[in-house]
Amino acid sequence: MERQTYTDKIIERLSFLKAKVELSNPLNLTDVNIYSENFYRDFLNLLYGYKLQNINIIEQNAAAIDLGDEEKKIAFQVTSTSDLSKTKKTVNAFIKKELYKKYANLVILNITTKANHRDNYVGDQAFYQLNTKEDIWDISSLIKDINDLSLERIKEIYAFLANEIKFTSDHILAKEIQTFVSLIGYLSDESQPSAGNGFLEAPDPEGKIYKRFADHSDFLTEEYQNLYTEYGQVLIDVMQQSDIGQPRIRRLGLHLKSDSDQILTSCNGDAKKGLEALVEKYKTILSSNGVEYDESAIKFFLVDQLIRCNVFPNKEKKHG
């Protein structure tokens, strides 16, 4: 499906930028944050038709806001900090500088992951209040709006992102994201060959690892622990940003159960050999689709799905 292909590519690049910011912040590499301001200025202008300007260029170290469109009366703060104290500081500065007289709406755009604040509103009711549920955005918010666009607009946005966010062979992280996005896309596709064949199984990771595959429990848990440090948060981010919905998640699980059951049967129930064979299968599939994959990312994805009981299911089989 062309629409899904372009959407996945958009998610891939936005997720890469998000991860790059997260990795840079602990090292105090502020250049990427400065780049993000200008990047999101142009991206938001393209996506929503704004005429945002970088206020920090006009007024260096401007408090409260980074981007502003006086015509549409909307302002943005671009940040990688999600705590409530930062939100309150931003809104208080917005009020103190009386920016609400120039901008009717303030949006805090978190370029990593927004937090769900317990306070529904922040600010002073007499002057300005920010709705923390509607006016704090992150990449997920943008992707939801992109999903509602026409295919031509989605292609236009992808072209912009492909020009702005380029992957090179040095970007190992890009391979991880591309691997996860491609696996999710393949396994949740309605036209996937194993569609309609699934297994009924209540999740029981402890029983799966330590009872059914007791002979390989040390191997499986060690594989998961070793790979989680490098790939765990990346996979969580991709799953969250993909916003694939419950029907696609269910298809992913059913297809993976069917594929992995056939592999395990051919390996005479040996989980270690079965996992290795399953990794080889998906390496071949991704390679044939032109994906520059990360083999360890494939393995982590499969072990993670095994723990979720979507790999090597029990034998109560349901044909649909």
C-alpha positions as CSV (number, residue, x, y, z in Angstrom):
1,M,0.0,0.0,0.0
2,E,1.6,3.2,-1.2
3,R,0.1,5.4,1.5
4,Q,1.4,3.1,4.3
5,T,4.8,2.9,2.7
6,Y,5.2,6.7,2.7
7,T,3.8,7.0,6.2
8,D,6.3,4.5,7.5
9,K,9.1,6.4,5.9
10,I,8.0,9.6,7.5
11,I,7.8,7.8,10.9
12,E,11.3,6.5,10.3
13,R,12.8,9.9,9.8
14,L,11.0,11.7,12.6
15,S,11.9,8.8,15.0
16,F,15.5,9.1,14.0
17,L,15.6,12.8,14.7
18,K,13.8,12.2,18.1
19,A,16.3,9.6,19.0
20,K,19.3,11.8,18.0
21,V,18.0,14.6,20.2
22,E,17.6,12.1,23.1
23,L,21.1,10.8,22.7
24,S,22.6,14.3,22.3
25,N,21.0,16.0,25.3
26,P,23.0,14.0,28.0
27,L,26.2,15.1,26.3
28,N,25.0,18.7,26.2
29,L,25.2,18.9,22.4
30,T,22.9,21.9,21.9
31,D,23.5,22.2,18.2
32,V,20.9,19.6,17.5
33,N,18.4,21.5,19.5
34,I,19.1,24.7,17.6
35,Y,18.8,22.8,14.3
36,S,15.5,21.4,15.6
37,E,14.0,24.9,16.0
38,N,14.6,25.7,12.3
39,F,13.7,22.3,11.1
40,Y,10.3,22.4,12.9
41,R,9.7,25.9,11.8
42,D,9.9,24.8,8.2
43,F,8.1,21.5,8.9
44,L,5.2,23.0,10.7
45,N,4.9,25.7,8.0
46,L,4.6,22.9,5.4
47,L,2.3,20.7,7.4
48,Y,-0.2,23.3,8.6
49,G,0.3,26.3,6.3
50,Y,1.8,28.5,9.0
51,K,4.2,31.4,8.5
52,L,6.3,30.7,11.5
53,Q,9.5,32.7,12.2
54,N,12.3,31.7,14.5
55,I,11.8,34.3,17.3
56,N,15.3,33.5,18.7
57,I,16.8,34.8,15.5
58,I,14.8,38.1,15.8
59,E,15.3,38.3,19.5
60,Q,18.1,36.2,20.9
61,N,17.3,34.1,23.9
62,A,13.7,35.1,23.7
63,A,11.7,33.8,26.7
64,A,8.7,31.5,26.4
65,I,8.6,31.0,22.7
66,D,10.9,29.9,19.8
67,L,8.5,30.2,16.8
68,G,5.7,32.6,16.1
69,D,3.1,33.3,13.4
70,E,1.6,36.7,14.1
71,E,-0.9,36.4,11.2
72,K,-2.4,33.1,12.5
73,K,-1.7,34.2,16.1
74,I,0.1,31.0,17.1
75,A,3.4,30.5,18.9
76,F,5.5,27.4,19.6
77,Q,8.1,26.5,22.1
78,V,10.3,23.7,20.8
79,T,11.7,21.7,23.7
80,S,13.2,18.4,24.7
81,T,12.1,18.8,28.4
82,S,8.8,17.4,29.4
83,D,8.5,18.0,33.2
84,L,5.7,20.1,34.6
85,S,8.0,22.7,36.1
86,K,9.3,23.5,32.6
87,T,5.8,23.8,31.3
88,K,4.8,26.2,34.1
89,K,8.0,28.3,33.5
90,T,7.2,28.6,29.8
91,V,3.6,29.7,30.4
92,N,4.5,32.1,33.2
93,A,7.1,33.8,30.9
94,F,4.5,33.9,28.1
95,I,2.1,35.8,30.5
96,K,4.8,38.0,32.0
97,K,5.9,39.2,28.5
98,E,2.2,39.7,27.6
99,L,2.7,37.5,24.5
100,Y,-1.0,36.4,24.7
101,K,-1.8,39.9,23.3
102,K,0.1,38.9,20.1
103,Y,-0.5,35.2,20.0
104,A,-3.9,33.7,20.8
105,N,-2.5,30.1,21.1
106,L,0.7,28.8,22.6
107,V,1.8,25.2,21.8
108,I,4.6,23.4,23.5
109,L,6.2,21.0,20.9
110,N,8.3,18.3,22.7
111,I,10.8,16.9,20.2
112,T,11.3,13.8,22.3
113,T,8.3,12.5,24.3
114,K,5.6,14.7,26.0
115,A,4.5,13.9,29.5
116,N,0.9,13.6,30.7
117,H,0.6,16.3,33.3
118,R,-2.0,15.8,36.1
119,D,-2.9,19.5,35.8
120,N,-5.3,20.0,33.0
121,Y,-4.5,23.7,32.8
122,V,-1.3,25.7,33.5
123,G,-1.3,29.5,33.8
124,D,-3.4,32.3,35.1
125,Q,-7.1,32.3,34.2
126,A,-7.2,36.1,34.2
127,F,-4.6,36.2,31.4
128,Y,-3.8,32.9,29.7
129,Q,-4.1,29.2,30.4
130,L,-2.4,26.4,28.4
131,N,-4.5,23.2,28.0
132,T,-2.0,20.5,28.8
133,K,-4.0,17.8,27.0
134,E,-4.4,19.7,23.7
135,D,-1.6,22.2,23.6
136,I,1.4,20.0,24.3
137,W,2.4,18.1,21.2
138,D,5.1,15.6,20.3
139,I,5.9,13.5,17.1
140,S,2.8,11.3,17.7
141,S,0.6,14.4,17.5
142,L,2.1,15.4,14.1
143,I,1.9,11.8,12.7
144,K,-1.8,11.6,13.6
145,D,-2.4,14.8,11.5
146,I,-0.3,13.5,8.7
147,N,-2.3,10.3,8.5
148,D,-5.4,12.4,7.7
149,L,-3.8,14.0,4.7
150,S,-4.1,13.1,1.0
151,L,-1.5,10.8,-0.5
152,E,-0.1,13.7,-2.5
153,R,0.4,15.8,0.6
154,I,2.0,12.8,2.4
155,K,4.4,12.4,-0.5
156,E,5.2,16.1,-0.3
157,I,6.0,15.9,3.4
158,Y,8.1,12.8,2.9
159,A,10.1,14.6,0.2
160,F,10.8,17.4,2.6
161,L,11.9,15.0,5.4
162,A,14.0,12.9,3.0
163,N,15.9,16.1,2.0
164,E,16.3,17.3,5.6
165,I,17.1,14.1,7.4
166,K,19.5,12.0,5.5
167,F,20.7,8.6,6.5
168,T,24.3,7.4,5.9
169,S,26.1,4.2,6.6
170,D,27.4,5.8,9.8
171,H,23.9,6.1,11.2
172,I,23.5,2.8,12.9
173,L,20.4,4.0,14.7
174,A,18.7,4.6,11.4
175,K,19.2,0.9,10.5
176,E,17.5,0.0,13.8
177,I,14.5,2.2,13.2
178,Q,14.2,1.0,9.6
179,T,14.4,-2.6,10.7
180,F,11.6,-2.2,13.3
181,V,9.4,-0.1,11.0
182,S,9.8,-2.6,8.1
183,L,9.1,-5.6,10.3
184,I,6.0,-4.0,11.7
185,G,4.8,-3.0,8.2
186,Y,5.4,-6.5,6.8
187,L,3.8,-8.4,9.6
188,S,0.7,-6.1,9.9
189,D,0.0,-6.0,6.2
190,E,-3.5,-7.4,5.3
191,S,-2.0,-9.0,2.2
192,Q,0.7,-10.9,4.2
193,P,0.6,-14.6,3.1
194,S,-0.3,-15.9,6.6
195,A,-3.3,-13.6,7.0
196,G,-6.2,-15.5,8.6
197,N,-4.2,-18.1,10.4
198,G,-3.7,-17.6,14.1
199,F,-3.4,-19.2,17.5
200,L,-5.4,-18.7,20.7
201,E,-3.0,-18.2,23.6
202,A,-3.2,-16.2,26.8
203,P,0.1,-14.3,27.4
204,D,2.2,-16.3,29.8
205,P,5.9,-15.2,29.4
206,E,7.1,-16.9,32.5
207,G,5.5,-20.2,31.5
208,K,6.8,-19.8,28.0
209,I,10.4,-19.1,28.9
210,Y,11.0,-21.1,32.0
211,K,8.7,-24.1,31.4
212,R,8.0,-24.8,27.8
213,F,11.5,-23.7,26.7
214,A,13.3,-24.5,30.0
215,D,16.3,-26.0,28.2
216,H,16.9,-22.7,26.5
217,S,15.7,-20.3,29.2
218,D,19.2,-19.0,30.0
219,F,19.9,-18.4,26.3
220,L,16.6,-16.5,25.7
221,T,16.8,-14.3,28.8
222,E,20.4,-13.5,28.2
223,E,19.7,-12.6,24.6
224,Y,16.9,-10.3,25.7
225,Q,18.9,-8.6,28.5
226,N,22.0,-8.1,26.2
227,L,20.0,-6.6,23.4
228,Y,17.5,-4.5,25.4
229,T,20.1,-1.8,26.4
230,E,20.7,-1.0,22.8
231,Y,17.3,-1.6,21.2
232,G,14.7,-1.6,23.9
233,Q,13.8,2.1,24.0
234,V,14.1,2.4,20.2
235,L,11.5,-0.3,19.7
236,I,9.2,1.3,22.3
237,D,9.5,4.6,20.4
238,V,8.8,3.1,17.0
239,M,5.8,1.2,18.3
240,Q,4.4,4.4,19.9
241,Q,5.2,6.7,17.0
242,S,3.8,4.2,14.4
243,D,0.4,4.5,15.9
244,I,-0.6,1.4,14.0
245,G,-3.8,0.7,15.9
246,Q,-5.2,-2.4,17.5
247,P,-6.3,-4.2,14.2
248,R,-2.8,-4.0,12.8
249,I,-1.2,-5.0,16.1
250,R,-3.6,-8.0,16.2
251,R,-2.6,-9.0,12.6
252,L,1.1,-8.6,13.4
253,G,0.6,-11.1,16.3
254,L,-1.4,-13.6,14.3
255,H,1.1,-13.5,11.3
256,L,4.1,-13.8,13.6
257,K,2.5,-16.8,15.4
258,S,1.8,-18.6,12.2
259,D,5.3,-17.9,10.7
260,S,7.1,-18.9,13.9
261,D,5.1,-22.0,14.5
262,Q,6.0,-23.4,11.0
263,I,9.7,-22.6,11.7
264,L,9.6,-24.2,15.2
265,T,8.0,-27.4,13.8
266,S,10.7,-27.6,11.1
267,C,13.3,-27.3,13.9
268,N,11.7,-30.1,15.9
269,G,10.7,-27.8,18.7
270,D,14.2,-26.4,19.4
271,A,13.7,-22.8,20.4
272,K,17.3,-21.7,19.9
273,K,17.5,-23.2,16.3
274,G,14.0,-21.9,15.6
275,L,14.9,-18.3,16.6
276,E,18.0,-18.4,14.4
277,A,15.9,-19.7,11.5
278,L,13.3,-17.1,12.1
279,V,15.9,-14.3,12.1
280,E,17.3,-15.7,8.8
281,K,13.7,-15.7,7.3
282,Y,13.1,-12.1,8.1
283,K,16.6,-11.1,7.0
284,T,15.8,-12.6,3.6
285,I,12.4,-10.8,3.4
286,L,13.8,-7.4,4.4
287,S,16.7,-7.8,2.0
288,S,14.4,-8.6,-0.9
289,N,12.4,-5.5,-0.1
290,G,15.6,-3.4,-0.3
291,V,15.8,-2.7,3.5
292,E,19.2,-2.1,5.0
293,Y,18.5,-4.1,8.1
294,D,20.2,-4.6,11.5
295,E,20.4,-8.3,12.3
296,S,20.5,-7.8,16.0
297,A,17.5,-5.6,15.9
298,I,15.6,-8.4,14.1
299,K,16.6,-10.8,16.9
300,F,15.6,-8.4,19.6
301,F,12.2,-7.8,18.0
302,L,11.6,-11.5,17.8
303,V,12.7,-12.3,21.4
304,D,10.6,-9.4,22.6
305,Q,7.6,-10.9,20.7
306,L,8.4,-14.3,22.1
307,I,8.1,-12.9,25.6
308,R,4.7,-11.4,24.5
309,C,3.7,-14.9,23.4
310,N,3.5,-14.0,19.7
311,V,6.5,-16.2,18.7
312,F,6.3,-20.0,19.0
313,P,2.7,-20.2,20.1
314,N,1.1,-23.1,21.9
315,K,-0.9,-25.6,19.8
316,E,-4.5,-24.5,20.2
317,K,-4.8,-23.4,16.7
318,K,-7.5,-21.3,15.1
319,H,-8.0,-21.0,11.3
320,G,-10.0,-18.0,10.2
